[in-house]
């Protein structure tokens, strides 16, 4: 039996939860040997490189691999977001040899971009496949670990800087923190994009929220599951929150063009409006939040990825990309 060497670039905390079910499956499958790399320069001539989304490091690794004739599998191609991440994502698409998009809309967008149909397999967002098997902490145990009152509702804030609005990053974070002043709130630190240092200073100066640089994925999932509202501009509010029937306030432009379900309420950076929106959601008992969730797709995306990687010949047809127009 042929064993394929697969390298997977896991750059940030956010990647872990998305990749986890795929990593676990690759590690269990004797058709593959998996290497997880943290930086593009760690790439060592595998049979496949797996990259995710739209981060700069993902693009750097993709370019490195392309010039070494290493085939590239891209997860979450075809999405729209509306920031610098979008052209980065689409640049990765141009180099990638296989595409594993999340939704029918993203799949169509890849085809419209000129990608050959045989290279594309829709798999849904990978993070959802970790949900059924996740071992959640009970609410009291979770609150004990995080220093929360289990009797009070929990607001979860995850907010990142926006590339085109770096100068406003501190002010934007302050608006969000002011909006949750009278609420039990957990804040997860932002990613390391430009503007994050200013945002972290605002978080560290705030004494009315619980703050964490990061949480283990089981703790994070449990916290999400027990939250009453998700606030910020992370894709968590669009992807995972509706799976738990949790409403999400999406702030600003970072996710402005991404598909969303009916759980998402878009609000601009304004503490008064944000506070009012959170209060309304806390008073409202939402029904059937998962009814129109574009990311809940009834397919075995992990199996599709693994079988496609293993069964696709690494030959000239794969490596020599051609546009369809």
C-alpha positions in Angstrom: 0.0 0.0 0.0 1.2 3.5 -0.9 1.5 5.8 2.1 1.2 9.5 1.3 3.1 12.2 3.3 0.9 15.1 4.1 2.0 18.5 5.5 -0.7 20.7 7.1 0.1 24.3 7.9 -1.5 25.2 11.3 -0.5 28.8 11.9 -2.8 30.2 14.5 -5.1 29.3 17.4 -8.1 29.7 15.1 -6.8 27.0 12.7 -6.8 24.3 15.4 -10.6 24.0 15.8 -11.2 24.0 12.1 -8.5 21.4 11.4 -9.0 19.2 14.4 -11.4 16.6 12.9 -9.2 16.3 9.8 -6.0 15.9 11.8 -7.6 13.2 14.0 -8.8 11.3 10.9 -5.4 11.6 9.1 -3.6 10.3 12.2 -5.9 7.3 12.4 -5.6 6.4 8.7 -2.6 4.3 7.8 -2.8 5.6 4.2 -1.2 8.9 5.5 1.7 10.2 7.4 0.9 13.6 8.8 3.3 16.4 9.6 1.9 19.6 11.2 4.0 22.6 10.4 3.7 26.1 12.0 5.6 28.2 9.5 5.9 28.1 5.7 9.6 27.6 5.8 9.2 24.2 7.6 7.8 22.6 4.5 9.8 19.5 3.6 8.7 18.0 0.2 5.6 16.1 1.2 3.2 14.5 -1.3 0.5 17.0 -0.4 0.4 20.4 1.4 -2.9 21.3 3.0 -3.7 25.0 3.6 -6.7 26.7 5.0 -8.5 29.9 4.3 -6.9 33.3 3.6 -4.0 34.0 6.0 -0.7 35.5 4.7 1.3 32.5 6.0 -1.0 30.2 4.1 -0.3 32.1 0.9 3.5 32.1 1.5 3.4 28.3 2.0 1.3 27.8 -1.1 3.8 29.8 -3.2 6.7 27.9 -1.8 5.0 24.6 -2.5 3.9 25.6 -6.0 7.5 26.4 -7.1 8.6 23.0 -5.8 5.8 21.1 -7.7 4.2 20.1 -4.4 0.4 19.7 -4.9 -1.7 21.9 -2.8 -5.1 21.2 -1.3 -7.0 24.4 -0.2 -9.8 24.3 2.4 -12.4 27.1 2.4 -11.6 28.5 -1.0 -14.3 30.6 -2.8 -15.5 32.4 0.3 -16.2 36.1 0.3 -15.3 38.3 3.3 -14.6 41.8 2.2 -11.2 42.6 3.6 -7.5 42.0 2.5 -8.2 38.3 3.4 -10.3 38.0 0.3 -7.7 38.6 -2.4 -5.3 36.5 -0.3 -7.8 33.6 -0.3 -8.4 33.9 -4.1 -4.6 34.1 -4.7 -4.3 30.7 -2.9 -7.0 29.4 -5.1 -5.0 30.2 -8.3 -2.1 28.1 -7.0 -4.1 25.3 -5.4 -4.5 21.9 -7.2 -7.5 20.7 -5.2 -10.3 22.8 -3.6 -12.5 21.9 -0.7 -15.0 24.7 -0.3 -17.6 25.0 2.4 -20.9 25.8 0.6 -22.6 25.6 -2.8 -22.1 29.4 -3.2 -18.3 29.1 -2.7 -18.2 26.1 -5.0 -19.9 28.1 -7.8 -17.5 31.0 -7.2 -14.5 28.8 -7.7 -16.0 27.5 -11.0 -16.7 31.1 -12.0 -13.1 32.0 -11.3 -12.1 29.5 -14.0 -11.1 26.5 -11.8 -11.7 23.1 -13.4 -14.7 21.3 -11.9 -12.9 18.0 -11.3 -10.6 19.8 -8.9 -13.4 20.9 -6.6 -15.3 18.9 -3.9 -17.6 20.6 -1.5 -17.0 19.5 2.1 -18.7 22.0 4.4 -16.8 23.9 7.2 -14.6 21.3 8.8 -15.1 22.7 12.3 -18.7 21.4 12.4 -17.4 17.8 12.2 -15.8 18.1 15.6 -19.1 19.0 17.3 -20.8 15.6 17.6 -17.8 13.9 19.1 -16.7 16.8 21.3 -16.5 16.2 25.1 -18.1 19.3 26.5 -17.6 20.5 30.0 -20.7 20.8 32.2 -21.7 24.4 32.8 -20.7 24.4 36.5 -17.3 22.9 35.8 -16.7 25.2 32.9 -17.6 28.3 35.0 -15.4 27.1 37.9 -12.5 26.8 35.5 -13.1 30.2 34.0 -14.1 32.1 37.1 -17.7 32.7 36.0 -21.0 32.7 37.7 -22.9 29.7 36.3 -26.3 31.4 37.2 -25.6 34.4 35.0 -25.8 34.5 31.2 -22.5 34.6 29.4 -21.5 36.9 26.5 -18.6 35.7 24.4 -16.5 38.4 22.6 -14.1 37.5 19.9 -12.9 40.5 17.9 -10.0 40.9 15.5 -8.5 44.0 13.8 -9.6 44.9 10.3 -6.7 45.3 7.9 -8.1 48.5 6.3 -9.0 50.1 9.7 -5.9 49.5 11.8 -5.9 53.1 13.1 -9.4 52.5 14.5 -8.6 49.1 16.1 -8.3 50.4 19.7 -11.4 52.5 19.4 -13.4 49.7 17.9 -12.3 47.3 20.8 -13.3 50.0 23.3 -16.7 50.4 21.8 -17.3 46.6 22.2 -16.0 46.6 25.8 -18.1 49.5 26.8 -21.2 47.7 25.4 -20.7 44.8 27.8 -19.9 46.8 30.9 -22.9 45.4 32.9 -22.8 41.9 31.5 -20.8 38.7 32.4 -18.4 38.7 29.5 -15.5 36.5 28.4 -13.1 38.1 25.9 -10.7 36.0 23.8 -7.6 37.9 22.6 -7.5 38.9 18.9 -5.2 37.3 16.3 -1.8 38.9 15.6 -2.8 41.0 12.6 -1.7 44.7 12.6 -3.8 46.6 15.1 -3.9 43.7 17.6 -1.5 45.2 20.0 -3.7 48.3 20.4 -6.7 46.1 20.9 -5.0 44.0 23.5 -4.1 47.1 25.5 -7.7 48.0 25.6 -8.6 44.5 26.8 -6.0 44.5 29.5 -7.1 47.9 30.8 -10.7 46.6 31.1 -11.6 45.3 34.6 -15.2 44.2 34.0 -14.5 41.2 31.7 -12.8 37.9 32.0 -10.0 37.8 29.5 -8.1 34.9 28.0 -5.2 34.9 25.5 -6.4 31.5 24.4 -8.4 28.4 25.5 -8.0 24.8 24.8 -10.4 23.7 22.0 -12.6 21.6 24.4 -12.9 24.6 26.8 -13.6 27.0 23.9 -16.3 24.8 22.4 -17.9 24.3 25.8 -17.8 28.1 26.4 -19.4 28.7 23.0 -22.1 26.2 23.8 -22.9 27.8 27.1 -22.9 31.4 25.8 -26.1 33.4 25.4 -24.7 35.7 22.6 -21.5 35.8 20.6 -20.2 39.3 19.9 -17.4 40.5 17.6 -16.2 39.8 14.0 -14.9 36.2 14.1 -16.3 33.6 11.8 -17.2 31.6 14.9 -20.3 33.7 15.1 -21.3 32.6 11.6 -20.0 29.0 11.4 -20.2 27.4 14.8 -22.7 29.6 16.8 -25.8 28.6 14.8 -25.0 24.9 15.4 -25.7 25.5 19.0 -28.7 27.8 18.3 -26.8 30.9 19.6 -27.4 34.4 18.2 -24.4 36.4 17.0 -23.8 40.1 16.7 -21.3 40.6 13.9 -19.6 44.0 14.2 -18.3 46.0 11.3 -16.9 45.0 7.9 -14.5 42.0 8.5 -17.2 39.4 7.6 -19.4 41.7 5.6 -19.6 39.5 2.4 -19.5 36.1 4.1 -22.6 33.8 3.9 -24.6 33.7 7.1 -27.6 32.2 8.8 -30.5 33.9 10.5 -28.7 33.8 13.8 -26.4 36.8 12.7 -27.3 40.4 13.4 -25.0 42.9 11.7 -24.2 46.1 13.8 -21.6 48.8 13.4 -19.0 49.9 15.9 -21.1 51.8 18.4 -21.3 50.9 22.1 -24.9 52.2 22.6 -26.2 50.3 19.6 -24.2 47.2 20.5 -25.5 47.2 24.1 -29.1 47.6 22.9 -28.6 44.7 20.4 -27.2 42.4 23.1 -30.0 43.2 25.5 -32.6 42.5 22.8 -31.1 39.1 22.0 -30.9 38.2 25.7 -34.6 39.0 26.1 -35.6 37.1 22.9 -35.8 33.3 22.9 -34.9 32.5 19.4 -36.6 29.6 17.7 -35.2 27.4 14.9 -32.0 29.3 14.6 -30.4 26.4 12.7 -33.2 26.3 10.1 -31.3 28.4 7.5 -27.7 27.7 8.4 -25.7 27.7 5.1 -22.8 25.9 6.8 -24.8 22.8 8.0 -24.3 20.4 5.1 -25.2 16.8 5.4 -22.1 15.2 3.9 -19.0 13.5 5.3 -16.5 16.2 4.4 -13.6 14.6 6.2 -13.9 11.4 4.2 -14.3 13.3 1.0 -11.0 15.2 1.6 -9.0 12.1 2.6 -10.3 9.9 -0.2 -9.8 12.6 -2.8 -6.2 13.2 -1.6 -5.4 9.5 -1.7 -7.1 8.8 -5.0 -6.0 11.8 -7.1 -2.9 10.9 -9.2 0.0 13.3 -8.8 0.7 13.8 -12.4 1.0 16.5 -15.1 -2.8 16.8 -15.3 -2.9 17.7 -11.6 0.2 20.0 -11.5 -0.3 21.9 -14.8 -3.3 24.1 -14.0 -5.5 25.5 -16.8 -8.3 28.0 -16.6 -11.6 27.0 -18.2 -12.0 30.3 -20.1 
